[in-house]
Amino acid sequence: MSPVALLFVLIVGILGTEGRTYEGYQVVRVIPNSREQVHLLMKLKSQHEELDFWKPPMAAGRLVDINLSPDDFHHVTAFLEAHKLQYNVIIEDVQERIDAVSPRRDSNNLTSPAEFDYAKYNTLEDVLSWMTDMVSQYSHIASLVTVGETYEGRTLQAVRIHANAGNVTKPAFWMDGGIHSREWISPATVIYMLGQLLEGYSKEDRITKLIEEMDFYVLPVFNQDGYVYTFESDRLWRKTRAPNPGSSCMGTDPNRNWDWHWGESGASKNPCAEDFAGSAAFSQKSVREVSQYLASIPDLKVYINFHSYSQLWMYPWAYAKEETPDNAALKASSVAAITALERVHGTKYEEGPIADIIYVASGSTADWTYGAAKIKYSYGVELRDKGRYGFLLPASEIIPSGEETLAAILALAEYVHENP
């Protein structure tokens, strides 16, 4: 562990882990029904970047969710009422939801890797122990690869699944979770899928065939510093944990920090904003080093960045409302994925370019992997749900999310193999 990480652990130990409370916070949903109402909400967001928009304004008819403190609730709802914007409260007590979802842990009750539970939200410590255990158990096809390091000195390791011995180069498939640390269903879903791939090899014909045709790289928790912080201090922390010189506000949005149309529309220059793009492209150590590792993978065909929430299967571009040259293939592959997904539990996803179906976002991961790294099949996926629980999805939804998303991944891998 680096000196920075050790100091962080010592400080947490001294100060305790009570963290930030969201007592009295409520999540308000607004559905703008005209372009004018959308612009009003965009103005509210731009003028008050401290507001926590869980789903920002994008287009008429698209849901807008805002997490509001008691004081902000009074002011924001007055603004909405003054402009005849209808709203309703979808989460009446955010802290109550946090308490219901957060696992109860103590130092004498750590889960051993052998007892790892897919159906709960696991700490980073337990995730890393499980990864080590699984790679040991499936050493004939799996290995740990170091893909970077975080600001606080944590080593970022992914699992590589490679079924053929020797230096055989095969098409590669990458997926990661938890780039936004509060989106706990993302790493939980990715962990479940990684487990099923390893356990299914030589037992499930479909999984075995795909692993023999492609290499898989899986990084369950991308934003590890932020993820730890959500367990220890602030459940709804989104960004990295690197300081910003000249500001008391910490962190950068790691999904706005990539060097593709960095710092343009859909990213903030305000260090206190949730979508702060950073001081420069690739200013975040983990983002920069993961990008370098991605660029080093031979024949990388697929990149998927998992998020929550909204149930969307998306692809470039994010920085502008323009189609890529590969739009037809990206659309067809996404349709194959969400069709397979829906067959499992009936969960319906939408598909489309990021800027069209959620919002414009410059400096995003999927744009860089497609535009700079030339990974044709690049996606950003928003997992369950559509907002009833938002970022505070009950743990009971982890396994269903994992099952249906695995079906999507298998269908996608088959499509890519047939349509390189």
N, C-alpha and C positions, 0 to 999 in steps of 0.2 A: 504494500500500500504506500502511495506517495505521501510526503509530508503534508500536502494540502488536504488529502483525504483523511489522514490521521487526525489533523487538527479539527476538521469538520466533525468527526466522530466524537472527539473529546468534548467539543463545545456542546453537541447534542446531549452527551451524557451529563454534563454539568447543568444545562438549562432545562433538561427534561423534554418531554415530547407532547406537551399539552397542545401546542400549536395554535393556529388561527381557528376561531370559531365562526360559524355561519348561523348562529342563533338569530332568528327573526328574519333571515333572508328568504325571499320568495322568488320563484321563477315565473315571469310573466310572458305570455305568448300573444303576439300581435300578428294579424294576417292583413297586410296592406292590400287594398283592392284596386289601387290605381297607381300609375307612375308617379303622380304627385305625392301620394302617401309613402311610396318607397323612398323618394328623395327627402322627405321630411325625416324619415328614420335614418337615412344615411347622414343627414346633417346632424342629427342627435348624436350619432356614433362619432363623427369626425370632431365635433365640438366637445365631446365628453369621452375621451379615450380611456378614462379610468373605468367606465362602465363595462361590465363583463357580458358581452354578447355571446351567448352559447351558439346561437345561429344568427348571423348578421343579415341585414336587409340585402336582398338581391333582385327580386322581381315581384311584380304584382301576383298575388296568390301564393307566394312562397312564405313559409312560416318564419317568424322572427322570434327567438327566445332570448330573454334578458334576465340574468341573475341579479337581483336588486337587494341592497341593504335596506333596513327600515327607513333611513333618511332618503335614500335614492328612490325608494318605492313611492314615497309621497310626491317627490318632484317629477319623476318620470310619468307616473300615472296622471298627474295634473297636465303635463305636456300632451299626453295622448288624448285626454278628454278635451282639451282646448282645441285640438286639431281633428276632433271627431274620428279618432282611430280606436276601433274596438279592440279590447284585450280581455284576456282571462288569466287567472292564476293556475298554472299547471303543477307547480310544486309549492305547497303552502309553508313548509318548514324545511329548508335545505339542510340544516344541521341534523334534524331528525332522520332524513334520508341518508346522510353521511354515516350516522351512528348505526343505522340498520344494515348498511352495506359493508362497513369497514370490519375486517377480521380482528378478533380480540387475541392479542398475543402477549406473552411475557417471556423473559429470558429463560425460564425453566420449562418452557413448553414449545421448543422449537421442533418443527417437523423434520424428520430425517428424510433424505432423498428417497429411501425405499417406501416411505409413506406419503410421498408427494400426492396431493389431491388436486386433480384438474378442475374440480368443481368449486374452487375457492380462489380468491384473489391472493396470490402468494407474494411475499416479500422478495426483494431482489436477492437477498442471501439464499433463500430457499430455491429460487429459480436457478441461480448459478450452481448450487450444489446438485440440483436435479440434472442439469445439463452435463455436468462432469460424470455423474453416475450413469446417465444414459449413453454417453459416448463410450464409457468403459464397457458397458453391457453389450453395445452394438459396435464394437471396435472394428469389426470386419467391413463395415460400411460407413462408419461415422468418425469424424475427428473434429476437434476444436481448432478454429483458426482465429487469430487475432486480427481484428479489422480496424482498430483505433483505440483511442484513449479519451476519457472525458476531462473536463476542466478540473474536477476534484481528484483526478488521478485514478479513476477506475478503468480497468482494462476491458475494452469491448471485445467480446468473443462471440462468434457465430458458430453454428454447427454446420459442417459440410457433410452432405450425404453423397458418397461416391461409391457405386457398387462394383466397378471394375478395377482390378489391381493394376498397378503400373501407371504410366503417364498418359493414358488414353484421354484425349480431349473430347468432351461431349458438350452439347448445348447445355447452358446453365440457366437456372431459375432461382431468383432471389426473392425473399419476402422478409419484411421486418415489421415489428410492432412497437408501440409506445414512443413514437417520436414526440408526441404531445403527452406529457406524463400523467395528466388527469384522466386520460381515456383508457381506464383499466381493462375494459373488455378487449381492447386491441392486443396487448401482450398475452392475456389469458387465452384468447382464441388462437393466436400464433403458437403458443406453447402446446395447446391441445393438438393442433395439426402436426407439429413436429413430432410429438409422441406417436401419433397414429401412423405417420410415415415410417418411423423407425420400427415400431411394433408390427406394422403390416407387411414389411419386406419379407419375402419368401412364404408368407401366409395368405396374403391377398393378391390374387393374380394381377389385378389392375394396378395396384401400387407397385408391385414388383416390376412389372413391365415398364412403368414410367421411370422408376429409379434406375433401371438398367439403360434407359434411353437418354436420361438427363441427369446432371448433377444438381442438387438442391443446396442452397445456402440459406440458413435461417438465423436471423438475429432477433430474438424474442423481445428484448428491451433496448431500444435505441438510445433514448434519453434517460440514462441510468441515474444521473445526479438528480434530475427532476423527479423521477419515479420514487427514489428513496425519500425525497422531500415530501411527496404526497402521503407517505405512510407516517412520517415523523412530525411534520409541522403544518402542512397546508394541503388538504385533500384535493383542492381544485387548482393547484399550481400547474401551469401549462408549459412554461418555457424551460430553457436551460438554467443553470445556476451560476453562470459566469457574471462577475460584476461589470457594470458599465461606467467607465471613467466619466466623472463629472455629474453623475446621477446617483441618487440613493436607490433607484429601482434596479432590481437584479434581472438578469436573464435576457435571452434572445429567443425569438420563435425559430426553432430549428427547421421549420418547413417554409421559411421565408429567407433563408440564409445561403441558398445555393446560387452559383454563379451563372444564372440564366435569366436575363432581364431583371437582375437584382434591383431592388429599391424602387420599382415602378408602382403601378396601380395595385391596390390590394395588399400593401405592406406599409407599416408605419415607420416614421423616423423618430418617434417618441419612445424612449427606453421604458417608459411606464406602461406602454400599450401592450396588449396580449399578442399582437401581430408585429411587434418590433422586429425589423429586418436585420438588426445588428449594425455595427460601425462600418462594415464592409462585407462584401461577398466572402463566404468561407471564413468569417471571423471566429466562428465557433470551432474549437479544436476537433470535437467529435464529428461534426459535419464534414469538415475538410478531410479528415483522415478516412472516413468511410467512403467519401467520394473517390479518393485515391485508390482504395481497395477495390471498389466497384470497377474502376477503369482498368484494373489489372487482371480481372477475371476473363479468361479467353471465352469467346463465343457466348457472352451473356445475352440471352434472348428475352428474358422476362424480369421485370422489376415491379414489385408490389409493395406499397407503403400503406399499412392498415391504420385506420383512424376510427373514431366514433364521434357523433352519431348521425343518422339520417337514412341509412340503407340505400347507398348510392355506389355504383361501380363506375368509376370515372377514369378519364384518360386525357392527355394533353389536347389543346393547350389550356393552361391555367392563367397565364399572364395576359391573354387577350382572347376575345371571342372570334377566333379564327380556327379553321380546320387544318389539321396536319395532312401531309401527303398520304399518310397511312390511315386516314380516318375510317375508311371502309373496313379494313382489317381489324382495327381497334374496336369498332362497333360490333362486328360479327363475333369476335372473340368474347367481348363483354356480354353479348346476348347469350352465347353458349354457357358462360359462367353463371349468369343470374337465372337462366332457365333450369340448370342443374341444381342450383341453390334452392329455388322455390319448391322443387319436387320433394325436398327432405321434410320441411315443416310448414310449407305454405307461405314462407316469408317472401314478400315482394320487394324487389329492388328496382330502382331506375338506373339507366345507364346513359352516359353522354359525356361530352367534353367538360372538364372541370369548370371553366368559366361560364358555361351555359347552364349547368344544372345546380351549382352551389354558389360560387362567387368568383370574381377575378382575384388571383393571388400570384403575385410575381415572386421570383426567387424560390419556386417550389421544387420539391424533390423530383416529382414525376416529369416536370418540364426539363430539368437538367438531365435526367437519365435518358429521356428521349432525344432532346436537342443536342446536348454536348457529348454524352456517352454513346449515342446512337443505338440505344436499346429500344428496338421497335415496339415491343409490347411493354409499355410502361403505364402503370395505373396507380391511382390513389383510391382506396376503398373506404367508405364510411359504413361501419358495421351497425348492428342494432343499437338503439331502437329508433323511433321517429320522434321521441321527445317526452313520452310519459315519464321516463326516468332520466333521460339525457345521459350525462356523464356518470350518473349514480345508478347504473343498471344492477339489479339484484344478481347475486352470484348464481342463482338458479338458472340464469340465462346463458351461462358460460358454455355448458356442454351442447345445448341446442345450437348456439352460435358456431361453435367449433365444428359440429357435425355438418351443418349446411354450408359453411365456408369451405370445408375440406372438399365437399362435393363440387363446389365451384372451381377450386384449385385443380382438381383432377381433370375436370372438363376443359379448363383453360389450357392445361399442359398438353392434353391430347390435341386440342385445336392447333396450338403452336407447333407441335411436332409434325402435324400434317400440313401446316401452312407457314413454313419458316420465313 
